[in-house]
Amino acid sequence: MARRTRDYDEDDVRIRPGRRGSRPRTRIRPAHEDAVTALVTAVDRGRYRCLVQDASGDREVTAMRARELGRKSVVVGDRVALVGDVSGKPDTLARIVRIETRTSTLRRTADDTDPFERVIVANADQLAIVAALADPEPRPRLIDRQLVAAYDAGMDPLLVLTKADLAPPASLLEIYEPLGVPYVVTRRGGETAELRDLLAGRVTVLVGHSGVGKSTLVNALVPDAGRAVSHVNAVTGRGRHTSSSALALELPDEAGWIIDTPGVRSFGLAHVKPENVIDAFEDLAEGAAERCPPQCDHLQDDCGLDSWVADGHAGQARLDSLRRLLRSREGEPE
């Protein structure tokens, strides 16, 4: 039997019945031109706390994802479009119908073999890597990995060393001096003016091992934040997770934003390409483009960066730092 076919004109709209009745559905999605723009400041079990700033004033709106977003993830820092009840009144719920284009994405994987990356925060321009000088002991390999994540995301790194009242910072700073990463050293109960200056006008993500003092910093920077503070286990030397999800907070006097994230004990980098790391080293990136063969991972014996450094175009310490970060990305021991 011949199959019957029907020709459609270009102006035809295909309509198919819904699963629960005869109400027609089309493939044409609404444009939501009346949607309100908001900033996602927290995510909790499928509900998104969004900050709306418009002529009627600032207000927090609770929202859910619209079905039309599909599998697109919504994370803290996202700029989104809201429809529905955007009044912010108790027991009201808006819908997120669109995620605006991201300027940056901070990502990580569960481990170095996991092909599935997870977006932690969107639209931040600075990554503050918080490390304690003692209690718990600093972990340079974790710091290296977070630096790689910052370079991959196109974010400016900032090293924040806490608990200087327990140990001096000199030996740790010596490791990162060739990278030229800006840093600030803090102590318990000390002033935060220098750190505030480095955060001013920026959207900064705080990352670090559990127990390094991120929540203490947040409470000092934003007095009404009320972030829970943990203590380090005396036996294991590990901190306890006190922040269960990311949270965006505006600094006093609208001086910028900080995003606190849960403490991490690992930082997978399976998604990072070597060229995204070397691009952060301008003096070495030029040499890689000129002297390295295609697909060079900059760890092999015939890497052209060795001759580039030997000819005086860059320092050996810079090359050593680059290779340490690349080995860290590959999960190799230092």
C-alpha beads as a LAMMPS data file, in Angstrom:
LAMMPS data file: protein, C-alpha beads

334 atoms
333 bonds

1 atom types
1 bond types

-500.0 500.0 xlo xhi
-500.0 500.0 ylo yhi
-500.0 500.0 zlo zhi

Masses

1 110.0

Atoms # bond

1 1 1 0.000 0.000 0.000
2 1 1 1.384 3.403 -0.941
3 1 1 2.087 5.760 1.977
4 1 1 -0.010 8.896 1.952
5 1 1 1.941 12.097 2.217
6 1 1 1.011 15.701 2.700
7 1 1 2.852 18.743 1.431
8 1 1 3.223 21.706 3.783
9 1 1 3.460 25.290 2.733
10 1 1 6.307 27.329 4.208
11 1 1 3.829 29.249 6.368
12 1 1 2.314 26.091 7.869
13 1 1 2.810 25.452 11.599
14 1 1 2.898 21.806 12.620
15 1 1 0.531 21.100 15.461
16 1 1 0.436 17.870 17.422
17 1 1 -1.859 16.822 20.248
18 1 1 -0.588 16.909 23.804
19 1 1 -0.181 13.725 25.815
20 1 1 -3.072 14.535 28.144
21 1 1 -5.671 15.745 25.712
22 1 1 -6.339 17.360 22.412
23 1 1 -4.880 20.777 23.235
24 1 1 -2.527 21.568 20.332
25 1 1 1.171 22.255 20.942
26 1 1 3.514 23.947 18.520
27 1 1 7.273 23.973 18.071
28 1 1 7.259 27.757 18.267
29 1 1 8.447 28.908 21.692
30 1 1 7.373 32.236 23.188
31 1 1 9.963 35.018 23.071
32 1 1 9.172 36.213 26.611
33 1 1 9.876 39.790 25.643
34 1 1 8.352 40.965 28.938
35 1 1 10.725 38.834 31.032
36 1 1 12.568 40.436 33.955
37 1 1 16.347 40.080 34.273
38 1 1 17.699 38.707 37.556
39 1 1 20.888 37.391 39.166
40 1 1 20.887 33.870 40.628
41 1 1 22.327 34.152 44.153
42 1 1 21.562 30.677 45.566
43 1 1 20.321 27.252 44.476
44 1 1 18.477 24.885 46.806
45 1 1 16.768 21.644 45.736
46 1 1 15.341 22.865 42.469
47 1 1 14.501 26.345 43.711
48 1 1 16.535 29.363 42.672
49 1 1 16.889 32.539 44.697
50 1 1 17.144 35.424 42.277
51 1 1 17.852 39.093 42.832
52 1 1 15.784 41.474 40.726
53 1 1 17.024 45.050 40.492
54 1 1 14.732 47.464 38.666
55 1 1 12.968 50.813 39.043
56 1 1 10.754 49.452 41.826
57 1 1 13.789 48.505 43.941
58 1 1 15.793 45.388 44.783
59 1 1 13.891 42.239 45.746
60 1 1 14.514 38.520 46.079
61 1 1 12.376 36.246 43.943
62 1 1 12.098 32.479 44.233
63 1 1 11.967 30.734 40.863
64 1 1 11.942 27.334 39.228
65 1 1 13.291 26.209 35.866
66 1 1 10.912 26.326 32.939
67 1 1 10.577 23.062 31.050
68 1 1 11.702 24.725 27.835
69 1 1 15.247 25.105 29.250
70 1 1 15.735 21.379 28.775
71 1 1 18.871 20.110 30.484
72 1 1 20.622 23.456 30.696
73 1 1 21.962 23.937 34.210
74 1 1 21.307 27.116 36.155
75 1 1 24.075 28.044 38.605
76 1 1 24.906 30.822 41.027
77 1 1 26.099 33.869 39.126
78 1 1 23.869 33.263 36.124
79 1 1 21.929 36.164 34.668
80 1 1 18.478 34.826 33.864
81 1 1 15.127 35.963 32.487
82 1 1 12.088 35.512 34.752
83 1 1 8.373 35.411 33.963
84 1 1 5.330 34.807 36.117
85 1 1 5.036 36.241 39.604
86 1 1 8.201 38.303 40.084
87 1 1 6.834 40.331 42.999
88 1 1 8.975 38.492 45.543
89 1 1 6.038 38.131 47.914
90 1 1 5.900 35.067 50.222
91 1 1 4.695 31.818 48.631
92 1 1 5.081 33.129 45.071
93 1 1 7.051 31.384 42.363
94 1 1 8.478 32.705 39.105
95 1 1 9.889 30.737 36.178
96 1 1 13.372 30.933 34.648
97 1 1 12.804 30.889 30.905
98 1 1 16.215 31.930 29.626
99 1 1 19.875 31.911 30.691
100 1 1 21.764 34.904 29.345
101 1 1 25.128 34.402 27.663
102 1 1 27.848 33.699 30.232
103 1 1 31.057 35.723 30.324
104 1 1 32.903 32.963 32.219
105 1 1 32.291 29.529 33.678
106 1 1 34.242 27.991 36.536
107 1 1 34.173 24.227 36.026
108 1 1 35.537 21.065 37.540
109 1 1 35.107 17.310 37.194
110 1 1 34.801 14.671 39.892
111 1 1 38.283 13.392 39.034
112 1 1 40.776 13.465 36.183
113 1 1 39.103 10.607 34.309
114 1 1 35.519 11.864 34.576
115 1 1 34.303 13.095 31.161
116 1 1 31.384 15.017 32.680
117 1 1 32.217 18.527 33.782
118 1 1 30.223 20.501 36.304
119 1 1 29.769 24.259 36.176
120 1 1 30.282 25.651 39.674
121 1 1 29.744 29.376 39.127
122 1 1 29.029 31.627 36.155
123 1 1 30.020 35.191 35.244
124 1 1 32.751 35.701 37.852
125 1 1 35.954 37.505 36.866
126 1 1 38.232 36.632 39.808
127 1 1 39.012 33.371 41.593
128 1 1 40.193 33.756 45.187
129 1 1 42.048 30.587 46.178
130 1 1 41.868 30.423 49.967
131 1 1 44.556 28.351 51.696
132 1 1 45.419 28.127 55.388
133 1 1 49.065 28.360 56.389
134 1 1 48.360 25.854 59.190
135 1 1 45.437 23.925 60.691
136 1 1 44.993 22.437 58.103
137 1 1 48.365 22.395 56.377
138 1 1 48.491 24.036 52.909
139 1 1 48.102 21.753 49.893
140 1 1 50.110 23.174 46.962
141 1 1 48.831 20.537 44.523
142 1 1 45.225 21.586 45.196
143 1 1 46.212 25.237 44.814
144 1 1 47.878 24.383 41.486
145 1 1 44.720 22.716 40.245
146 1 1 42.577 25.682 41.187
147 1 1 45.004 27.974 39.395
148 1 1 44.616 25.840 36.266
149 1 1 40.810 26.107 36.606
150 1 1 41.106 29.894 36.852
151 1 1 43.263 30.115 33.720
152 1 1 40.898 27.778 31.856
153 1 1 37.907 29.951 32.799
154 1 1 39.656 33.181 31.842
155 1 1 39.461 34.430 35.430
156 1 1 42.114 36.380 37.320
157 1 1 43.526 34.314 40.221
158 1 1 44.055 35.725 43.702
159 1 1 45.846 33.823 46.476
160 1 1 44.376 34.397 49.944
161 1 1 46.505 32.927 52.735
162 1 1 44.762 32.652 56.107
163 1 1 45.842 31.918 59.691
164 1 1 49.159 33.784 59.446
165 1 1 49.086 33.906 63.243
166 1 1 49.842 30.158 63.204
167 1 1 52.592 29.965 60.560
168 1 1 54.626 32.329 58.321
169 1 1 53.706 32.616 54.613
170 1 1 57.227 32.897 53.104
171 1 1 57.760 29.266 52.041
172 1 1 54.366 28.981 50.331
173 1 1 54.665 32.357 48.621
174 1 1 58.064 31.328 47.241
175 1 1 56.382 28.563 45.232
176 1 1 54.004 30.971 43.484
177 1 1 56.238 34.025 43.117
178 1 1 57.288 33.126 39.511
179 1 1 53.613 33.089 38.486
180 1 1 53.075 36.686 39.546
181 1 1 49.762 35.802 41.199
182 1 1 48.573 38.626 43.489
183 1 1 48.154 37.579 47.095
184 1 1 46.975 38.761 50.488
185 1 1 47.862 37.340 53.900
186 1 1 45.299 37.405 56.722
187 1 1 45.208 36.390 60.357
188 1 1 42.368 35.559 62.726
189 1 1 40.744 38.726 63.973
190 1 1 42.958 40.852 61.714
191 1 1 42.061 43.666 59.339
192 1 1 40.465 42.908 55.977
193 1 1 41.087 46.285 54.312
194 1 1 43.739 44.947 51.912
195 1 1 41.501 42.076 50.850
196 1 1 38.531 44.420 50.363
197 1 1 40.622 46.549 48.027
198 1 1 41.414 43.485 45.895
199 1 1 37.725 42.536 45.758
200 1 1 36.394 46.014 44.979
201 1 1 34.398 46.192 41.771
202 1 1 34.879 42.487 41.045
203 1 1 32.757 39.339 41.108
204 1 1 34.988 36.971 43.078
205 1 1 34.561 33.263 43.750
206 1 1 36.089 31.867 46.948
207 1 1 37.369 28.278 46.679
208 1 1 39.457 26.202 49.024
209 1 1 39.881 23.117 51.151
210 1 1 37.431 22.587 54.018
211 1 1 38.504 24.337 57.197
212 1 1 40.738 26.983 55.615
213 1 1 38.561 29.838 56.845
214 1 1 36.406 30.826 53.861
215 1 1 33.286 31.277 55.983
216 1 1 35.228 33.332 58.533
217 1 1 36.371 35.622 55.719
218 1 1 32.847 35.914 54.346
219 1 1 31.461 36.863 57.756
220 1 1 34.172 39.502 58.143
221 1 1 33.533 40.947 54.684
222 1 1 29.726 40.799 54.883
223 1 1 28.814 41.141 58.592
224 1 1 25.207 39.972 58.206
225 1 1 26.108 36.915 56.089
226 1 1 25.856 34.488 59.024
227 1 1 27.871 31.713 57.376
228 1 1 28.503 28.756 59.710
229 1 1 32.128 28.316 60.784
230 1 1 33.707 24.866 61.172
231 1 1 36.631 23.491 63.165
232 1 1 39.403 21.223 61.944
233 1 1 39.404 17.640 63.197
234 1 1 42.395 17.248 65.523
235 1 1 42.936 13.622 64.444
236 1 1 42.556 13.795 60.657
237 1 1 43.593 17.422 60.168
238 1 1 40.600 17.889 57.880
239 1 1 37.910 20.509 58.025
240 1 1 34.206 19.782 58.001
241 1 1 31.960 20.999 55.176
242 1 1 29.875 23.857 56.600
243 1 1 28.730 25.432 53.315
244 1 1 26.580 22.977 51.376
245 1 1 26.001 25.151 48.313
246 1 1 27.337 28.250 46.599
247 1 1 26.018 31.604 47.765
248 1 1 26.476 35.047 46.170
249 1 1 26.690 38.012 48.526
250 1 1 27.022 41.694 47.732
251 1 1 29.771 43.519 49.575
252 1 1 28.782 46.536 51.689
253 1 1 28.321 49.828 49.806
254 1 1 27.879 47.896 46.542
255 1 1 31.649 47.416 46.385
256 1 1 31.446 44.126 44.484
257 1 1 30.246 40.547 44.909
258 1 1 31.736 37.459 46.520
259 1 1 30.527 33.911 45.919
260 1 1 31.236 31.437 48.702
261 1 1 31.478 27.788 47.638
262 1 1 31.524 24.507 49.597
263 1 1 34.934 23.258 50.707
264 1 1 36.549 20.769 48.328
265 1 1 39.086 17.984 48.832
266 1 1 39.667 17.377 45.124
267 1 1 39.456 19.376 41.918
268 1 1 39.218 17.308 38.733
269 1 1 40.543 18.911 35.531
270 1 1 39.624 16.367 32.872
271 1 1 37.998 19.123 30.790
272 1 1 41.018 21.441 30.615
273 1 1 43.144 21.672 27.463
274 1 1 46.903 22.389 27.789
275 1 1 46.639 25.446 25.524
276 1 1 44.175 27.022 27.965
277 1 1 46.855 26.840 30.647
278 1 1 49.793 28.146 28.633
279 1 1 47.727 31.069 27.315
280 1 1 47.945 32.499 30.837
281 1 1 51.752 32.666 30.447
282 1 1 52.158 35.302 27.759
283 1 1 55.967 35.097 27.713
284 1 1 55.804 31.317 27.166
285 1 1 52.751 31.245 24.886
286 1 1 54.687 33.242 22.281
287 1 1 57.501 30.686 22.383
288 1 1 55.065 27.772 22.130
289 1 1 53.517 29.259 18.995
290 1 1 56.920 29.843 17.415
291 1 1 58.940 26.773 18.383
292 1 1 56.709 23.933 19.593
293 1 1 55.415 21.266 17.215
294 1 1 51.667 20.703 16.905
295 1 1 50.127 18.699 19.748
296 1 1 53.090 19.455 22.025
297 1 1 52.069 19.003 25.656
298 1 1 55.124 21.013 26.836
299 1 1 56.239 18.116 29.024
300 1 1 58.116 16.154 26.364
301 1 1 61.890 16.168 25.859
302 1 1 61.821 17.982 22.505
303 1 1 59.569 20.820 23.676
304 1 1 60.639 24.089 22.056
305 1 1 60.102 26.038 25.263
306 1 1 63.459 24.818 26.577
307 1 1 65.338 26.595 23.791
308 1 1 63.023 29.606 24.141
309 1 1 64.067 29.970 27.785
310 1 1 67.720 29.243 27.011
311 1 1 67.700 32.136 24.546
312 1 1 66.547 34.468 27.304
313 1 1 62.952 35.097 26.213
314 1 1 61.528 33.875 29.535
315 1 1 62.735 32.714 32.932
316 1 1 63.366 29.098 33.890
317 1 1 61.235 29.513 37.015
318 1 1 58.262 30.443 34.851
319 1 1 58.702 27.337 32.714
320 1 1 59.075 25.155 35.789
321 1 1 55.833 26.620 37.180
322 1 1 53.981 26.022 33.922
323 1 1 55.095 22.395 33.823
324 1 1 54.151 21.887 37.455
325 1 1 50.627 23.086 36.655
326 1 1 50.433 20.862 33.572
327 1 1 51.567 17.831 35.572
328 1 1 48.964 18.682 38.173
329 1 1 46.331 18.776 35.439
330 1 1 47.372 15.278 34.371
331 1 1 47.186 13.997 37.931
332 1 1 50.897 13.238 38.044
333 1 1 52.898 13.668 41.259
334 1 1 55.050 16.761 41.584

Bonds

1 1 1 2
2 1 2 3
3 1 3 4
4 1 4 5
5 1 5 6
6 1 6 7
7 1 7 8
8 1 8 9
9 1 9 10
10 1 10 11
11 1 11 12
12 1 12 13
13 1 13 14
14 1 14 15
15 1 15 16
16 1 16 17
17 1 17 18
18 1 18 19
19 1 19 20
20 1 20 21
21 1 21 22
22 1 22 23
23 1 23 24
24 1 24 25
25 1 25 26
26 1 26 27
27 1 27 28
28 1 28 29
29 1 29 30
30 1 30 31
31 1 31 32
32 1 32 33
33 1 33 34
34 1 34 35
35 1 35 36
36 1 36 37
37 1 37 38
38 1 38 39
39 1 39 40
40 1 40 41
41 1 41 42
42 1 42 43
43 1 43 44
44 1 44 45
45 1 45 46
46 1 46 47
47 1 47 48
48 1 48 49
49 1 49 50
50 1 50 51
51 1 51 52
52 1 52 53
53 1 53 54
54 1 54 55
55 1 55 56
56 1 56 57
57 1 57 58
58 1 58 59
59 1 59 60
60 1 60 61
61 1 61 62
62 1 62 63
63 1 63 64
64 1 64 65
65 1 65 66
66 1 66 67
67 1 67 68
68 1 68 69
69 1 69 70
70 1 70 71
71 1 71 72
72 1 72 73
73 1 73 74
74 1 74 75
75 1 75 76
76 1 76 77
77 1 77 78
78 1 78 79
79 1 79 80
80 1 80 81
81 1 81 82
82 1 82 83
83 1 83 84
84 1 84 85
85 1 85 86
86 1 86 87
87 1 87 88
88 1 88 89
89 1 89 90
90 1 90 91
91 1 91 92
92 1 92 93
93 1 93 94
94 1 94 95
95 1 95 96
96 1 96 97
97 1 97 98
98 1 98 99
99 1 99 100
100 1 100 101
101 1 101 102
102 1 102 103
103 1 103 104
104 1 104 105
105 1 105 106
106 1 106 107
107 1 107 108
108 1 108 109
109 1 109 110
110 1 110 111
111 1 111 112
112 1 112 113
113 1 113 114
114 1 114 115
115 1 115 116
116 1 116 117
117 1 117 118
118 1 118 119
119 1 119 120
120 1 120 121
121 1 121 122
122 1 122 123
123 1 123 124
124 1 124 125
125 1 125 126
126 1 126 127
127 1 127 128
128 1 128 129
129 1 129 130
130 1 130 131
131 1 131 132
132 1 132 133
133 1 133 134
134 1 134 135
135 1 135 136
136 1 136 137
137 1 137 138
138 1 138 139
139 1 139 140
140 1 140 141
141 1 141 142
142 1 142 143
143 1 143 144
144 1 144 145
145 1 145 146
146 1 146 147
147 1 147 148
148 1 148 149
149 1 149 150
150 1 150 151
151 1 151 152
152 1 152 153
153 1 153 154
154 1 154 155
155 1 155 156
156 1 156 157
157 1 157 158
158 1 158 159
159 1 159 160
160 1 160 161
161 1 161 162
162 1 162 163
163 1 163 164
164 1 164 165
165 1 165 166
166 1 166 167
167 1 167 168
168 1 168 169
169 1 169 170
170 1 170 171
171 1 171 172
172 1 172 173
173 1 173 174
174 1 174 175
175 1 175 176
176 1 176 177
177 1 177 178
178 1 178 179
179 1 179 180
180 1 180 181
181 1 181 182
182 1 182 183
183 1 183 184
184 1 184 185
185 1 185 186
186 1 186 187
187 1 187 188
188 1 188 189
189 1 189 190
190 1 190 191
191 1 191 192
192 1 192 193
193 1 193 194
194 1 194 195
195 1 195 196
196 1 196 197
197 1 197 198
198 1 198 199
199 1 199 200
200 1 200 201
201 1 201 202
202 1 202 203
203 1 203 204
204 1 204 205
205 1 205 206
206 1 206 207
207 1 207 208
208 1 208 209
209 1 209 210
210 1 210 211
211 1 211 212
212 1 212 213
213 1 213 214
214 1 214 215
215 1 215 216
216 1 216 217
217 1 217 218
218 1 218 219
219 1 219 220
220 1 220 221
221 1 221 222
222 1 222 223
223 1 223 224
224 1 224 225
225 1 225 226
226 1 226 227
227 1 227 228
228 1 228 229
229 1 229 230
230 1 230 231
231 1 231 232
232 1 232 233
233 1 233 234
234 1 234 235
235 1 235 236
236 1 236 237
237 1 237 238
238 1 238 239
239 1 239 240
240 1 240 241
241 1 241 242
242 1 242 243
243 1 243 244
244 1 244 245
245 1 245 246
246 1 246 247
247 1 247 248
248 1 248 249
249 1 249 250
250 1 250 251
251 1 251 252
252 1 252 253
253 1 253 254
254 1 254 255
255 1 255 256
256 1 256 257
257 1 257 258
258 1 258 259
259 1 259 260
260 1 260 261
261 1 261 262
262 1 262 263
263 1 263 264
264 1 264 265
265 1 265 266
266 1 266 267
267 1 267 268
268 1 268 269
269 1 269 270
270 1 270 271
271 1 271 272
272 1 272 273
273 1 273 274
274 1 274 275
275 1 275 276
276 1 276 277
277 1 277 278
278 1 278 279
279 1 279 280
280 1 280 281
281 1 281 282
282 1 282 283
283 1 283 284
284 1 284 285
285 1 285 286
286 1 286 287
287 1 287 288
288 1 288 289
289 1 289 290
290 1 290 291
291 1 291 292
292 1 292 293
293 1 293 294
294 1 294 295
295 1 295 296
296 1 296 297
297 1 297 298
298 1 298 299
299 1 299 300
300 1 300 301
301 1 301 302
302 1 302 303
303 1 303 304
304 1 304 305
305 1 305 306
306 1 306 307
307 1 307 308
308 1 308 309
309 1 309 310
310 1 310 311
311 1 311 312
312 1 312 313
313 1 313 314
314 1 314 315
315 1 315 316
316 1 316 317
317 1 317 318
318 1 318 319
319 1 319 320
320 1 320 321
321 1 321 322
322 1 322 323
323 1 323 324
324 1 324 325
325 1 325 326
326 1 326 327
327 1 327 328
328 1 328 329
329 1 329 330
330 1 330 331
331 1 331 332
332 1 332 333
333 1 333 334
